């Protein structure tokens, strides 16, 4: 019965409980010490294999595109960020076990105009990248949608965290793939700029992140 419990809990938790259950079981039994070491080694190996079996994708950060568009006093401002860092575990057949963590450096903002870049980067009204160097996102759930997927999670900017949903698509080609996403945020939710004025309230962010295994 105890051995069935070990296997059952391992299946439910992706092998996370397996070493601890095995240790407890063997400690209580009269198994020889050598057998104890062998079985623990096998259990540990099974745990490692279980985690490796997930689809772990490494972002090709130099090729990644993180862009934004927002209405300004003289038309739409097109900008971008760089310095992407990610931890992506994505398996189309195991969305419950999938997750996305990502961050960019606020100081890398670029809009094509140096003076505007400096104001956006340095002023407290905007990003103040020295005080708030990172913009980050971590998913809490990934769901299938009619057009692809949706990452539901928390976006942090200027030490303010808000729940967001990021619709995205993923196309795999062997050991490489491409994530594409697009979503809107309200800048005032993150204390970026002042309410009203000549700058639009909504910013659109587009993502294009090539990955490899």
Number of C-alpha atoms within 10 A of each C-alpha: 5 10 10 9 12 18 15 14 15 18 13 10 11 13 21 16 17 22 21 13 19 20 16 10 16 18 12 9 10 9 11 9 11 9 11 17 13 11 16 18 13 12 19 16 12 15 18 13 12 14 13 10 9 15 18 18 20 18 23 16 15 11 13 19 17 20 19 21 18 18 16 14 10 8 10 12 15 15 17 17 18 20 17 21 16 19 15 18 17 19 16 14 10 12 16 13 16 21 20 19 16 16 18 19 17 25 22 15 23 20 17 12 9 10 10 13 16 14 14 22 22 17 15 17 13 17 25 19 20 13 13 17 18 19 21 21 23 21 20 15 16 23 14 14 11 6 9 14 18 19 23 20 20 18 21 18 21 20 14 12 16 13 13 18 18 20 19 20 17 16 12 12 8 8 10 15 17 17 16 17 19 17 15 16 16 13 20 13 13 18 17 19 18 13 12 9 10 12 19 17 19 15 16 16 18 17 18 18 20 22 20 15 11
